[in-house]
Amino acid sequence: MGCCVCTMECVCVFQRLYSSDDALFLLQPVLLDSSSILPDRILLLDMFFHVVIFHGETIANWRRQGFQNLPDHENFRQLLQAPVDDAQEILRCRFPMPRYVDCDQGSSQARFLLSRVNPSQTHNNLYGWSQDGGGAPVLTDDVSLQVFMEHLKKLAVSSSS
């Protein structure tokens, strides 16, 4: 990715995902939603002024245990390095230089990602807390995009006198 590509990236916010459940660790775009925050994922979010690498809980635990330093886990080392390389390329050719944030799920720095995702799972809808891989809940009083759109539809079709 050259510097001329960076001018196009300035216009839009995009997300990149590296998923550890795929044997090939393919790059996959995901929704900017709390349901995309899973324990076995690494998310790379480019917000122009911030570049965030977010490690899910499982990935963060493996990293803390040093699996990337073991010769048997070369693929895991490459999985961790891929978003760092992408982030370094973004930092190298972007002006003004964005703030680089590398964080784990549950850490204080995770707020950079959690403040940007659609809160489809919050403390208000308890089914979002399920352990079946439904994503991470976001503790907020904001409504999700789906709730907002449903309310907007009701207002649009209601008869006002």
C-alpha positions in Angstrom: 0.0 0.0 0.0 1.6 3.2 -1.1 1.2 6.8 0.1 -1.1 7.7 -2.8 -3.6 5.2 -1.5 -3.7 7.0 1.9 -5.5 10.0 0.4 -8.5 7.8 -0.4 -8.5 6.3 3.1 -8.8 9.8 4.5 -12.3 10.1 3.2 -13.8 7.1 4.9 -13.5 5.2 8.2 -12.9 1.5 7.6 -12.2 -1.5 9.8 -10.0 -4.5 9.2 -10.2 -7.8 11.0 -7.8 -10.6 11.5 -9.6 -13.7 12.8 -7.8 -16.4 14.7 -10.4 -19.0 14.0 -9.4 -19.1 10.3 -6.4 -21.4 9.5 -5.2 -18.9 6.9 -5.8 -15.8 8.9 -7.4 -14.0 6.1 -8.2 -10.3 6.2 -12.0 -9.8 6.6 -14.1 -6.7 6.9 -16.5 -6.6 9.8 -19.4 -4.4 10.9 -18.5 -1.6 13.2 -20.7 -3.2 15.8 -20.3 -4.7 19.3 -21.2 -8.1 17.9 -17.8 -8.0 16.0 -15.9 -7.9 19.3 -15.1 -11.6 20.0 -12.4 -13.1 22.2 -10.6 -14.8 19.3 -10.3 -11.8 17.1 -7.9 -9.0 16.4 -9.5 -5.8 15.1 -7.7 -3.0 13.3 -9.7 0.2 13.2 -8.5 3.3 11.3 -10.4 6.4 12.4 -8.0 8.9 10.7 -6.8 10.5 13.9 -6.5 7.2 15.7 -5.4 3.8 14.6 -6.5 1.1 17.0 -5.4 -2.5 17.2 -7.7 -4.4 19.6 -7.0 -7.9 20.8 -9.9 -10.1 22.0 -9.6 -11.7 25.4 -8.3 -15.1 24.2 -5.7 -13.5 21.9 -4.6 -11.2 24.7 -4.1 -14.1 27.1 -2.1 -16.0 24.5 0.0 -12.9 23.9 0.6 -12.4 27.7 1.7 -16.1 28.0 4.2 -15.5 25.3 3.0 -18.1 22.7 4.3 -15.8 19.9 7.8 -16.5 21.1 7.6 -20.2 20.8 8.9 -21.8 17.6 5.8 -24.0 17.4 3.5 -21.0 17.2 5.0 -19.1 14.2 1.5 -18.6 12.8 0.3 -16.9 15.9 3.4 -14.6 15.8 2.5 -13.7 12.2 -1.2 -13.2 13.2 -0.1 -10.6 15.8 2.4 -8.9 13.4 0.0 -8.5 10.5 -2.2 -5.7 11.9 1.0 -4.0 13.3 2.5 -3.9 9.9 -0.7 -2.4 8.4 -0.9 0.2 11.2 2.8 1.1 10.6 2.0 1.7 6.9 -0.9 3.9 7.8 1.2 5.9 10.3 4.1 6.2 7.8 2.1 8.0 5.1 -0.7 9.8 7.0 -0.5 13.5 7.8 -1.2 14.5 10.5 0.1 11.4 12.1 -2.7 9.5 14.0 -2.4 8.3 17.5 -1.5 4.6 17.7 -3.4 2.6 20.3 -2.6 -1.1 20.9 -5.1 -2.5 23.5 -6.6 -5.7 24.9 -10.3 -6.4 25.7 -11.1 -5.1 29.1 -8.3 -2.6 29.2 -8.7 1.1 29.7 -7.4 1.8 26.2 -10.2 -0.4 24.7 -12.4 2.7 25.1 -11.1 4.0 21.8 -12.8 1.1 20.0 -15.8 0.8 22.3 -16.7 4.4 21.8 -17.0 4.0 18.1 -19.0 0.7 17.7 -22.7 0.4 17.4 -23.9 -0.6 20.9 -26.2 -3.5 19.7 -25.4 -5.3 22.9 -25.6 -3.3 26.1 -26.3 -3.7 29.8 -30.0 -3.0 28.9 -30.5 -6.0 26.8 -29.2 -8.9 28.9 -29.3 -11.5 26.0 -26.2 -9.7 24.7 -24.2 -11.0 27.7 -24.6 -14.6 26.6 -21.5 -16.8 26.4 -22.3 -18.2 22.9 -20.0 -15.8 21.1 -22.4 -13.0 20.6 -19.8 -10.2 21.0 -18.9 -7.9 23.8 -21.5 -5.7 25.5 -20.9 -2.0 25.5 -21.8 -0.2 28.7 -23.6 2.9 27.4 -27.0 4.6 27.6 -27.0 5.2 23.9 -29.4 3.2 21.8 -28.3 1.0 19.0 -28.7 1.9 15.4 -31.5 -0.7 15.0 -33.5 0.8 17.9 -33.0 4.3 16.6 -34.2 3.2 13.1 -37.3 1.4 14.5 -38.2 4.5 16.5 -37.7 6.7 13.4 -39.9 4.5 11.4 -42.7 4.7 14.0 -42.4 8.5 14.0 -42.4 8.7 10.2 -45.7 6.7 9.8 -47.5 7.9 12.9 -50.3 10.5 12.3 -49.5 13.8 13.9 -52.3 16.2 14.5 
